[in-house]
Amino acid sequence: MAPPFDPEFAAAFEPFIPFLAAQPKPAIHDIQARRERCKQVLVPLANAVPLSPDIEITVHHVASYDGHKIEVHEFRKKSATSTTSTSAVVHAHGGGMIVADVHTFKHLVAMIVEKTGVPFFSVDYRSAPEVTGTSLVDDCYAALLWLKENAVKFNIDPARIGVAGESAGGGIAAGVALKARDEGLSPPLAKQVLTYPMLDDRNNKPIEFIEALQPSWSLNDNITGWTALLGKDKAGIPDADVSEYSAPARAKSVKGLPSTYIDVGTLDIFREEDMLYASRIAAENIDCEFHLYPGVPHGFELIALQSGIVQQAFQNRIKAILSF
């Protein structure tokens, strides 16, 4: 028997049920159909939050590891002025490794920047299957190095740069943190803020009560995303040669990672992998804050923005972003 939805979330979710139920269910490995679903469903939900007029967005073109130019979107609060250098966040958007871009979630990113005053540099990384393996992490790591090199120009303290992301973006941010640790990034990352991160390609067995809820990210979606990134010969195979940067749950050690924030809902397909990753980090005596929100699914803030549980989640995320 499935745990119940949070009551406020359930009330907000009910009007969306007919619309969501009417959407076609893409076949496994059908990436184009999922990209269309993103346009029809995810974009309207994410853009329901008004775009603050106090946010200025500047697009920078940054060379990635292979010379390809990626866009890095700088979100900055116009009214936030500081005579001293500030913190900053390198951000990776969600999308299951295969869909969406910075524009999809720009209203939500702008809202966080407005509430914190902390500039975000959101990376329009390339998606699978057009690129594979560690390429998504490498794009974001290139953006991190670029920001470090240009910290003075942006009035940013290079010792106060963190990474953040939601869903696949949370997994990518976690991969960037692992790579920064291994590369000896100096100063080291100050924080990783991971919102229901997608961490483990081996998550390929159904949780029946979650699948029955028509989740925004299902088991078939998960298998599709990971297979596009890693290939059918590696995705989900426990002893496959998969980089821990691509699938951070495979990391042999989490020792040396920065202060960490992770949250996830009890009705989220990523619940178990996120709980385990947080517990591993805490076991290394690394500062780790973890929240398990009862009765909410993946992407819950897109449905019930004004509910108490969503407001609580945003307050906790904002506190984490302001902590370094």
NUTOR-132546 format. One record per residue (C-alpha): chain; residue number from 1; x, y, z. Coordinates in Angstrom, 1 decimal. Layout:
# NUTOR-132546
<node ch="A" i="NUM" xx="X" yy="Y" zz="Z"/>
...
END
This chain:
# NUTOR-132546
<node ch="A" i="1" xx="0.0" yy="0.0" zz="0.0"/>
<node ch="A" i="2" xx="1.4" yy="3.4" zz="-1.0"/>
<node ch="A" i="3" xx="2.0" yy="6.0" zz="1.7"/>
<node ch="A" i="4" xx="-0.5" yy="8.9" zz="1.3"/>
<node ch="A" i="5" xx="0.3" yy="12.2" zz="-0.4"/>
<node ch="A" i="6" xx="0.9" yy="15.1" zz="1.8"/>
<node ch="A" i="7" xx="-2.7" yy="16.6" zz="2.2"/>
<node ch="A" i="8" xx="-1.8" yy="20.1" zz="0.9"/>
<node ch="A" i="9" xx="0.1" yy="18.6" zz="-2.0"/>
<node ch="A" i="10" xx="-2.8" yy="16.3" zz="-2.8"/>
<node ch="A" i="11" xx="-5.2" yy="19.2" zz="-3.0"/>
<node ch="A" i="12" xx="-2.9" yy="21.1" zz="-5.3"/>
<node ch="A" i="13" xx="-2.2" yy="18.0" zz="-7.4"/>
<node ch="A" i="14" xx="-5.8" yy="17.0" zz="-8.0"/>
<node ch="A" i="15" xx="-6.6" yy="19.6" zz="-10.7"/>
<node ch="A" i="16" xx="-3.6" yy="18.4" zz="-12.7"/>
<node ch="A" i="17" xx="-4.5" yy="14.7" zz="-12.7"/>
<node ch="A" i="18" xx="-6.7" yy="14.7" zz="-15.8"/>
<node ch="A" i="19" xx="-4.2" yy="16.7" zz="-17.8"/>
<node ch="A" i="20" xx="-1.3" yy="14.5" zz="-16.8"/>
<node ch="A" i="21" xx="-3.3" yy="11.3" zz="-17.3"/>
<node ch="A" i="22" xx="-4.1" yy="12.4" zz="-20.8"/>
<node ch="A" i="23" xx="-0.4" yy="12.7" zz="-21.7"/>
<node ch="A" i="24" xx="0.9" yy="9.8" zz="-23.8"/>
<node ch="A" i="25" xx="3.4" yy="7.5" zz="-22.0"/>
<node ch="A" i="26" xx="6.6" yy="7.3" zz="-24.0"/>
<node ch="A" i="27" xx="8.0" yy="3.9" zz="-24.8"/>
<node ch="A" i="28" xx="11.2" yy="3.0" zz="-23.1"/>
<node ch="A" i="29" xx="14.2" yy="4.5" zz="-24.9"/>
<node ch="A" i="30" xx="12.0" yy="7.0" zz="-26.8"/>
<node ch="A" i="31" xx="14.0" yy="10.1" zz="-26.1"/>
<node ch="A" i="32" xx="12.2" yy="12.4" zz="-28.7"/>
<node ch="A" i="33" xx="8.8" yy="11.6" zz="-27.1"/>
<node ch="A" i="34" xx="10.2" yy="12.6" zz="-23.7"/>
<node ch="A" i="35" xx="11.5" yy="15.8" zz="-25.1"/>
<node ch="A" i="36" xx="8.1" yy="16.6" zz="-26.5"/>
<node ch="A" i="37" xx="6.5" yy="15.7" zz="-23.1"/>
<node ch="A" i="38" xx="9.0" yy="18.1" zz="-21.5"/>
<node ch="A" i="39" xx="7.7" yy="21.0" zz="-23.7"/>
<node ch="A" i="40" xx="4.1" yy="20.1" zz="-23.2"/>
<node ch="A" i="41" xx="4.2" yy="19.5" zz="-19.4"/>
<node ch="A" i="42" xx="7.4" yy="20.5" zz="-17.7"/>
<node ch="A" i="43" xx="7.9" yy="23.9" zz="-19.3"/>
<node ch="A" i="44" xx="4.4" yy="25.2" zz="-18.4"/>
<node ch="A" i="45" xx="4.7" yy="24.0" zz="-14.8"/>
<node ch="A" i="46" xx="8.2" yy="25.4" zz="-14.3"/>
<node ch="A" i="47" xx="7.2" yy="28.7" zz="-15.8"/>
<node ch="A" i="48" xx="4.2" yy="29.1" zz="-13.6"/>
<node ch="A" i="49" xx="6.4" yy="31.0" zz="-11.2"/>
<node ch="A" i="50" xx="6.6" yy="34.7" zz="-12.3"/>
<node ch="A" i="51" xx="10.0" yy="35.8" zz="-13.5"/>
<node ch="A" i="52" xx="11.3" yy="38.5" zz="-11.1"/>
<node ch="A" i="53" xx="12.0" yy="41.9" zz="-12.6"/>
<node ch="A" i="54" xx="14.8" yy="42.2" zz="-10.1"/>
<node ch="A" i="55" xx="16.9" yy="39.5" zz="-11.8"/>
<node ch="A" i="56" xx="19.3" yy="40.2" zz="-14.6"/>
<node ch="A" i="57" xx="20.3" yy="37.3" zz="-16.8"/>
<node ch="A" i="58" xx="23.6" yy="37.5" zz="-18.8"/>
<node ch="A" i="59" xx="24.7" yy="34.7" zz="-21.1"/>
<node ch="A" i="60" xx="28.4" yy="33.8" zz="-21.3"/>
<node ch="A" i="61" xx="30.0" yy="31.5" zz="-23.9"/>
<node ch="A" i="62" xx="32.6" yy="29.2" zz="-22.3"/>
<node ch="A" i="63" xx="34.9" yy="26.7" zz="-23.9"/>
<node ch="A" i="64" xx="34.3" yy="23.2" zz="-22.6"/>
<node ch="A" i="65" xx="36.9" yy="20.4" zz="-22.2"/>
<node ch="A" i="66" xx="36.8" yy="19.7" zz="-26.0"/>
<node ch="A" i="67" xx="36.6" yy="23.3" zz="-27.2"/>
<node ch="A" i="68" xx="32.9" yy="23.2" zz="-27.7"/>
<node ch="A" i="69" xx="31.3" yy="26.5" zz="-26.6"/>
<node ch="A" i="70" xx="28.6" yy="26.1" zz="-23.9"/>
<node ch="A" i="71" xx="26.3" yy="28.8" zz="-22.6"/>
<node ch="A" i="72" xx="26.6" yy="29.7" zz="-19.0"/>
<node ch="A" i="73" xx="23.6" yy="31.8" zz="-17.8"/>
<node ch="A" i="74" xx="24.5" yy="34.2" zz="-15.0"/>
<node ch="A" i="75" xx="21.5" yy="35.0" zz="-12.8"/>
<node ch="A" i="76" xx="22.1" yy="38.1" zz="-10.6"/>
<node ch="A" i="77" xx="19.9" yy="40.1" zz="-8.3"/>
<node ch="A" i="78" xx="20.0" yy="43.7" zz="-9.5"/>
<node ch="A" i="79" xx="19.3" yy="45.2" zz="-6.1"/>
<node ch="A" i="80" xx="21.9" yy="43.1" zz="-4.4"/>
<node ch="A" i="81" xx="25.1" yy="45.2" zz="-4.1"/>
<node ch="A" i="82" xx="28.2" yy="44.3" zz="-2.2"/>
<node ch="A" i="83" xx="31.5" yy="46.1" zz="-1.7"/>
<node ch="A" i="84" xx="33.1" yy="42.8" zz="-0.8"/>
<node ch="A" i="85" xx="33.3" yy="39.6" zz="-2.8"/>
<node ch="A" i="86" xx="30.3" yy="37.2" zz="-2.5"/>
<node ch="A" i="87" xx="29.6" yy="33.5" zz="-2.8"/>
<node ch="A" i="88" xx="28.3" yy="32.0" zz="-6.0"/>
<node ch="A" i="89" xx="26.7" yy="28.8" zz="-7.3"/>
<node ch="A" i="90" xx="27.5" yy="26.8" zz="-10.4"/>
<node ch="A" i="91" xx="24.1" yy="25.2" zz="-11.2"/>
<node ch="A" i="92" xx="23.1" yy="22.2" zz="-13.3"/>
<node ch="A" i="93" xx="19.4" yy="22.0" zz="-14.4"/>
<node ch="A" i="94" xx="17.3" yy="18.9" zz="-14.2"/>
<node ch="A" i="95" xx="16.1" yy="16.8" zz="-17.2"/>
<node ch="A" i="96" xx="17.0" yy="13.1" zz="-16.7"/>
<node ch="A" i="97" xx="20.3" yy="13.6" zz="-18.6"/>
<node ch="A" i="98" xx="18.2" yy="13.8" zz="-21.9"/>
<node ch="A" i="99" xx="15.7" yy="16.7" zz="-21.8"/>
<node ch="A" i="100" xx="15.3" yy="20.4" zz="-20.9"/>
<node ch="A" i="101" xx="17.8" yy="23.2" zz="-20.8"/>
<node ch="A" i="102" xx="18.5" yy="26.4" zz="-18.7"/>
<node ch="A" i="103" xx="15.4" yy="28.1" zz="-20.1"/>
<node ch="A" i="104" xx="13.1" yy="25.4" zz="-18.9"/>
<node ch="A" i="105" xx="13.9" yy="26.2" zz="-15.2"/>
<node ch="A" i="106" xx="15.0" yy="29.8" zz="-15.4"/>
<node ch="A" i="107" xx="11.9" yy="31.1" zz="-13.4"/>
<node ch="A" i="108" xx="12.7" yy="28.8" zz="-10.5"/>
<node ch="A" i="109" xx="16.4" yy="29.6" zz="-10.6"/>
<node ch="A" i="110" xx="15.6" yy="33.3" zz="-10.7"/>
<node ch="A" i="111" xx="13.3" yy="32.9" zz="-7.7"/>
<node ch="A" i="112" xx="16.1" yy="31.3" zz="-5.6"/>
<node ch="A" i="113" xx="18.5" yy="34.1" zz="-6.6"/>
<node ch="A" i="114" xx="16.0" yy="36.7" zz="-5.7"/>
<node ch="A" i="115" xx="15.5" yy="35.2" zz="-2.3"/>
<node ch="A" i="116" xx="19.2" yy="34.6" zz="-1.5"/>
<node ch="A" i="117" xx="21.0" yy="37.4" zz="-3.4"/>
<node ch="A" i="118" xx="23.6" yy="34.7" zz="-4.4"/>
<node ch="A" i="119" xx="24.5" yy="34.8" zz="-8.1"/>
<node ch="A" i="120" xx="23.9" yy="31.5" zz="-9.9"/>
<node ch="A" i="121" xx="25.8" yy="30.5" zz="-13.0"/>
<node ch="A" i="122" xx="23.5" yy="27.9" zz="-14.7"/>
<node ch="A" i="123" xx="25.2" yy="25.7" zz="-17.3"/>
<node ch="A" i="124" xx="23.5" yy="24.8" zz="-20.5"/>
<node ch="A" i="125" xx="25.4" yy="21.5" zz="-20.7"/>
<node ch="A" i="126" xx="25.0" yy="19.1" zz="-23.6"/>
<node ch="A" i="127" xx="22.6" yy="16.3" zz="-23.1"/>
<node ch="A" i="128" xx="22.7" yy="12.6" zz="-23.9"/>
<node ch="A" i="129" xx="22.6" yy="10.8" zz="-26.3"/>
<node ch="A" i="130" xx="24.2" yy="13.6" zz="-28.3"/>
<node ch="A" i="131" xx="27.1" yy="13.3" zz="-25.8"/>
<node ch="A" i="132" xx="27.7" yy="10.5" zz="-23.4"/>
<node ch="A" i="133" xx="29.7" yy="9.4" zz="-20.4"/>
<node ch="A" i="134" xx="31.2" yy="12.1" zz="-18.3"/>
<node ch="A" i="135" xx="30.6" yy="14.8" zz="-20.9"/>
<node ch="A" i="136" xx="27.7" yy="16.4" zz="-19.0"/>
<node ch="A" i="137" xx="29.8" yy="16.7" zz="-15.8"/>
<node ch="A" i="138" xx="32.8" yy="17.8" zz="-17.9"/>
<node ch="A" i="139" xx="30.8" yy="20.7" zz="-19.4"/>
<node ch="A" i="140" xx="29.8" yy="21.8" zz="-15.9"/>
<node ch="A" i="141" xx="33.3" yy="21.4" zz="-14.5"/>
<node ch="A" i="142" xx="34.6" yy="23.6" zz="-17.3"/>
<node ch="A" i="143" xx="32.1" yy="26.2" zz="-16.2"/>
<node ch="A" i="144" xx="33.4" yy="25.9" zz="-12.7"/>
<node ch="A" i="145" xx="37.0" yy="26.4" zz="-13.7"/>
<node ch="A" i="146" xx="36.0" yy="29.4" zz="-15.9"/>
<node ch="A" i="147" xx="34.2" yy="31.0" zz="-12.9"/>
<node ch="A" i="148" xx="37.2" yy="30.4" zz="-10.7"/>
<node ch="A" i="149" xx="39.5" yy="32.1" zz="-13.2"/>
<node ch="A" i="150" xx="37.1" yy="35.0" zz="-13.5"/>
<node ch="A" i="151" xx="36.1" yy="35.3" zz="-9.9"/>
<node ch="A" i="152" xx="37.6" yy="38.8" zz="-9.4"/>
<node ch="A" i="153" xx="35.7" yy="40.1" zz="-12.5"/>
<node ch="A" i="154" xx="32.4" yy="38.9" zz="-11.0"/>
<node ch="A" i="155" xx="33.2" yy="40.0" zz="-7.5"/>
<node ch="A" i="156" xx="33.1" yy="36.5" zz="-6.3"/>
<node ch="A" i="157" xx="35.2" yy="34.9" zz="-3.5"/>
<node ch="A" i="158" xx="36.8" yy="31.8" zz="-5.1"/>
<node ch="A" i="159" xx="36.7" yy="30.0" zz="-1.7"/>
<node ch="A" i="160" xx="32.9" yy="30.5" zz="-1.6"/>
<node ch="A" i="161" xx="31.8" yy="28.7" zz="-4.8"/>
<node ch="A" i="162" xx="29.4" yy="25.9" zz="-4.5"/>
<node ch="A" i="163" xx="27.6" yy="23.5" zz="-6.9"/>
<node ch="A" i="164" xx="23.9" yy="22.8" zz="-7.0"/>
<node ch="A" i="165" xx="21.3" yy="21.0" zz="-9.1"/>
<node ch="A" i="166" xx="18.0" yy="19.3" zz="-9.2"/>
<node ch="A" i="167" xx="17.3" yy="15.7" zz="-10.3"/>
<node ch="A" i="168" xx="19.8" yy="14.9" zz="-13.1"/>
<node ch="A" i="169" xx="21.4" yy="18.3" zz="-12.4"/>
<node ch="A" i="170" xx="21.8" yy="17.2" zz="-8.8"/>
<node ch="A" i="171" xx="23.6" yy="14.1" zz="-10.0"/>
<node ch="A" i="172" xx="25.8" yy="16.2" zz="-12.3"/>
<node ch="A" i="173" xx="26.6" yy="18.6" zz="-9.5"/>
<node ch="A" i="174" xx="27.6" yy="15.6" zz="-7.3"/>
<node ch="A" i="175" xx="29.8" yy="14.4" zz="-10.2"/>
<node ch="A" i="176" xx="31.4" yy="17.8" zz="-10.4"/>
<node ch="A" i="177" xx="32.1" yy="17.7" zz="-6.7"/>
<node ch="A" i="178" xx="33.8" yy="14.3" zz="-7.0"/>
<node ch="A" i="179" xx="35.9" yy="15.5" zz="-9.9"/>
<node ch="A" i="180" xx="36.9" yy="18.7" zz="-8.1"/>
<node ch="A" i="181" xx="38.0" yy="16.6" zz="-5.1"/>
<node ch="A" i="182" xx="40.1" yy="14.3" zz="-7.3"/>
<node ch="A" i="183" xx="41.6" yy="17.2" zz="-9.4"/>
<node ch="A" i="184" xx="42.6" yy="19.0" zz="-6.2"/>
<node ch="A" i="185" xx="40.6" yy="22.1" zz="-7.0"/>
<node ch="A" i="186" xx="42.0" yy="25.0" zz="-5.0"/>
<node ch="A" i="187" xx="40.3" yy="26.6" zz="-3.2"/>
<node ch="A" i="188" xx="38.0" yy="23.5" zz="-2.9"/>
<node ch="A" i="189" xx="34.3" yy="23.7" zz="-3.4"/>
<node ch="A" i="190" xx="32.5" yy="25.2" zz="-0.5"/>
<node ch="A" i="191" xx="29.2" yy="23.3" zz="-0.8"/>
<node ch="A" i="192" xx="27.1" yy="20.9" zz="-2.8"/>
<node ch="A" i="193" xx="23.3" yy="21.4" zz="-2.7"/>
<node ch="A" i="194" xx="21.6" yy="18.4" zz="-4.3"/>
<node ch="A" i="195" xx="17.9" yy="18.4" zz="-4.7"/>
<node ch="A" i="196" xx="16.5" yy="14.9" zz="-5.2"/>
<node ch="A" i="197" xx="19.6" yy="14.0" zz="-7.2"/>
<node ch="A" i="198" xx="19.8" yy="11.3" zz="-9.8"/>
<node ch="A" i="199" xx="22.8" yy="9.3" zz="-8.7"/>
<node ch="A" i="200" xx="22.6" yy="5.6" zz="-9.5"/>
<node ch="A" i="201" xx="22.2" yy="4.0" zz="-12.9"/>
<node ch="A" i="202" xx="21.6" yy="0.7" zz="-11.0"/>
<node ch="A" i="203" xx="18.2" yy="1.9" zz="-9.9"/>
<node ch="A" i="204" xx="16.3" yy="-0.2" zz="-12.4"/>
<node ch="A" i="205" xx="13.9" yy="-2.2" zz="-10.3"/>
<node ch="A" i="206" xx="10.3" yy="-1.0" zz="-9.9"/>
<node ch="A" i="207" xx="8.9" yy="0.4" zz="-6.6"/>
<node ch="A" i="208" xx="5.4" yy="-0.6" zz="-7.3"/>
<node ch="A" i="209" xx="3.5" yy="1.9" zz="-5.2"/>
<node ch="A" i="210" xx="5.6" yy="4.8" zz="-6.8"/>
<node ch="A" i="211" xx="4.9" yy="3.5" zz="-10.3"/>
<node ch="A" i="212" xx="1.2" yy="3.3" zz="-9.5"/>
<node ch="A" i="213" xx="1.2" yy="7.1" zz="-8.8"/>
<node ch="A" i="214" xx="2.0" yy="8.0" zz="-12.4"/>
<node ch="A" i="215" xx="5.2" yy="9.7" zz="-11.3"/>
<node ch="A" i="216" xx="6.8" yy="12.6" zz="-13.2"/>
<node ch="A" i="217" xx="9.9" yy="10.4" zz="-13.5"/>
<node ch="A" i="218" xx="9.2" yy="6.7" zz="-13.8"/>
<node ch="A" i="219" xx="11.3" yy="3.6" zz="-13.9"/>
<node ch="A" i="220" xx="11.1" yy="3.6" zz="-17.7"/>
<node ch="A" i="221" xx="12.2" yy="7.2" zz="-17.8"/>
<node ch="A" i="222" xx="15.1" yy="6.4" zz="-15.5"/>
<node ch="A" i="223" xx="16.3" yy="3.5" zz="-17.6"/>
<node ch="A" i="224" xx="15.9" yy="5.6" zz="-20.7"/>
<node ch="A" i="225" xx="18.0" yy="8.4" zz="-19.3"/>
<node ch="A" i="226" xx="20.8" yy="6.3" zz="-17.9"/>
<node ch="A" i="227" xx="21.0" yy="4.1" zz="-21.1"/>
<node ch="A" i="228" xx="21.3" yy="7.3" zz="-23.3"/>
<node ch="A" i="229" xx="24.1" yy="8.5" zz="-21.1"/>
<node ch="A" i="230" xx="26.0" yy="5.2" zz="-20.5"/>
<node ch="A" i="231" xx="24.9" yy="2.8" zz="-23.3"/>
<node ch="A" i="232" xx="23.0" yy="-0.4" zz="-23.1"/>
<node ch="A" i="233" xx="26.2" yy="-2.4" zz="-22.4"/>
<node ch="A" i="234" xx="26.9" yy="-0.4" zz="-19.2"/>
<node ch="A" i="235" xx="23.7" yy="1.2" zz="-17.8"/>
<node ch="A" i="236" xx="22.4" yy="-0.6" zz="-14.7"/>
<node ch="A" i="237" xx="25.0" yy="-3.4" zz="-14.8"/>
<node ch="A" i="238" xx="26.6" yy="-3.5" zz="-11.4"/>
<node ch="A" i="239" xx="30.1" yy="-4.5" zz="-12.5"/>
<node ch="A" i="240" xx="30.2" yy="-2.4" zz="-15.6"/>
<node ch="A" i="241" xx="33.0" yy="0.1" zz="-16.1"/>
<node ch="A" i="242" xx="31.1" yy="3.3" zz="-15.3"/>
<node ch="A" i="243" xx="32.7" yy="6.5" zz="-14.1"/>
<node ch="A" i="244" xx="31.7" yy="7.7" zz="-10.7"/>
<node ch="A" i="245" xx="31.5" yy="11.2" zz="-12.1"/>
<node ch="A" i="246" xx="28.6" yy="10.0" zz="-14.3"/>
<node ch="A" i="247" xx="26.9" yy="7.9" zz="-11.6"/>
<node ch="A" i="248" xx="28.1" yy="9.3" zz="-8.2"/>
<node ch="A" i="249" xx="26.5" yy="6.5" zz="-6.2"/>
<node ch="A" i="250" xx="29.2" yy="4.3" zz="-7.7"/>
<node ch="A" i="251" xx="32.0" yy="6.3" zz="-6.0"/>
<node ch="A" i="252" xx="34.3" yy="4.0" zz="-4.1"/>
<node ch="A" i="253" xx="34.8" yy="6.8" zz="-1.5"/>
<node ch="A" i="254" xx="33.1" yy="10.0" zz="-0.7"/>
<node ch="A" i="255" xx="35.8" yy="11.1" zz="1.6"/>
<node ch="A" i="256" xx="37.0" yy="14.7" zz="0.9"/>
<node ch="A" i="257" xx="33.7" yy="16.0" zz="-0.4"/>
<node ch="A" i="258" xx="32.4" yy="19.4" zz="0.6"/>
<node ch="A" i="259" xx="29.7" yy="20.3" zz="3.0"/>
<node ch="A" i="260" xx="26.5" yy="18.7" zz="1.6"/>
<node ch="A" i="261" xx="22.8" yy="19.3" zz="1.5"/>
<node ch="A" i="262" xx="20.4" yy="16.7" zz="0.0"/>
<node ch="A" i="263" xx="16.6" yy="16.4" zz="0.0"/>
<node ch="A" i="264" xx="14.1" yy="14.0" zz="-1.5"/>
<node ch="A" i="265" xx="10.5" yy="13.0" zz="-1.1"/>
<node ch="A" i="266" xx="9.3" yy="9.7" zz="0.2"/>
<node ch="A" i="267" xx="7.4" yy="9.1" zz="-3.1"/>
<node ch="A" i="268" xx="10.4" yy="9.8" zz="-5.3"/>
<node ch="A" i="269" xx="12.1" yy="7.1" zz="-7.3"/>
<node ch="A" i="270" xx="15.5" yy="8.4" zz="-6.1"/>
<node ch="A" i="271" xx="14.6" yy="8.1" zz="-2.4"/>
<node ch="A" i="272" xx="16.8" yy="5.1" zz="-1.6"/>
<node ch="A" i="273" xx="19.9" yy="6.2" zz="-3.5"/>
<node ch="A" i="274" xx="19.7" yy="9.7" zz="-2.0"/>
<node ch="A" i="275" xx="19.4" yy="8.4" zz="1.5"/>
<node ch="A" i="276" xx="22.3" yy="6.1" zz="1.0"/>
<node ch="A" i="277" xx="24.5" yy="8.8" zz="-0.5"/>
<node ch="A" i="278" xx="23.8" yy="11.2" zz="2.4"/>
<node ch="A" i="279" xx="24.5" yy="8.5" zz="5.0"/>
<node ch="A" i="280" xx="27.8" yy="7.7" zz="3.3"/>
<node ch="A" i="281" xx="28.8" yy="11.3" zz="3.4"/>
<node ch="A" i="282" xx="27.8" yy="11.7" zz="7.0"/>
<node ch="A" i="283" xx="29.7" yy="8.6" zz="7.9"/>
<node ch="A" i="284" xx="32.9" yy="10.4" zz="6.8"/>
<node ch="A" i="285" xx="32.2" yy="13.1" zz="9.3"/>
<node ch="A" i="286" xx="31.5" yy="15.6" zz="6.5"/>
<node ch="A" i="287" xx="28.9" yy="18.3" zz="7.4"/>
<node ch="A" i="288" xx="25.7" yy="16.8" zz="5.9"/>
<node ch="A" i="289" xx="22.1" yy="18.0" zz="6.0"/>
<node ch="A" i="290" xx="19.5" yy="15.6" zz="4.7"/>
<node ch="A" i="291" xx="15.7" yy="16.0" zz="4.5"/>
<node ch="A" i="292" xx="13.2" yy="13.3" zz="3.6"/>
<node ch="A" i="293" xx="9.9" yy="15.0" zz="2.9"/>
<node ch="A" i="294" xx="6.8" yy="12.8" zz="3.6"/>
<node ch="A" i="295" xx="4.1" yy="12.3" zz="1.0"/>
<node ch="A" i="296" xx="5.6" yy="14.1" zz="-2.0"/>
<node ch="A" i="297" xx="6.9" yy="12.8" zz="-5.3"/>
<node ch="A" i="298" xx="9.7" yy="13.8" zz="-7.7"/>
<node ch="A" i="299" xx="9.6" yy="17.4" zz="-8.7"/>
<node ch="A" i="300" xx="7.0" yy="18.2" zz="-6.0"/>
<node ch="A" i="301" xx="7.6" yy="21.9" zz="-5.9"/>
<node ch="A" i="302" xx="6.4" yy="22.3" zz="-9.5"/>
<node ch="A" i="303" xx="2.9" yy="21.3" zz="-8.5"/>
<node ch="A" i="304" xx="2.2" yy="22.8" zz="-5.1"/>
<node ch="A" i="305" xx="4.4" yy="25.9" zz="-4.8"/>
<node ch="A" i="306" xx="2.3" yy="27.5" zz="-2.0"/>
<node ch="A" i="307" xx="1.9" yy="24.3" zz="0.1"/>
<node ch="A" i="308" xx="3.6" yy="24.2" zz="3.5"/>
<node ch="A" i="309" xx="5.9" yy="21.3" zz="2.6"/>
<node ch="A" i="310" xx="7.2" yy="23.1" zz="-0.6"/>
<node ch="A" i="311" xx="7.7" yy="26.3" zz="1.3"/>
<node ch="A" i="312" xx="9.6" yy="24.3" zz="4.0"/>
<node ch="A" i="313" xx="11.8" yy="22.7" zz="1.3"/>
<node ch="A" i="314" xx="12.6" yy="26.1" zz="-0.3"/>
<node ch="A" i="315" xx="13.5" yy="27.5" zz="3.1"/>
<node ch="A" i="316" xx="15.9" yy="24.7" zz="3.8"/>
<node ch="A" i="317" xx="17.5" yy="25.0" zz="0.3"/>
<node ch="A" i="318" xx="17.8" yy="28.7" zz="0.7"/>
<node ch="A" i="319" xx="19.4" yy="28.3" zz="4.1"/>
<node ch="A" i="320" xx="21.9" yy="25.8" zz="2.5"/>
<node ch="A" i="321" xx="22.8" yy="28.3" zz="-0.2"/>
<node ch="A" i="322" xx="23.3" yy="31.0" zz="2.3"/>
<node ch="A" i="323" xx="25.6" yy="28.8" zz="4.5"/>
<node ch="A" i="324" xx="28.9" yy="29.4" zz="2.7"/>
END
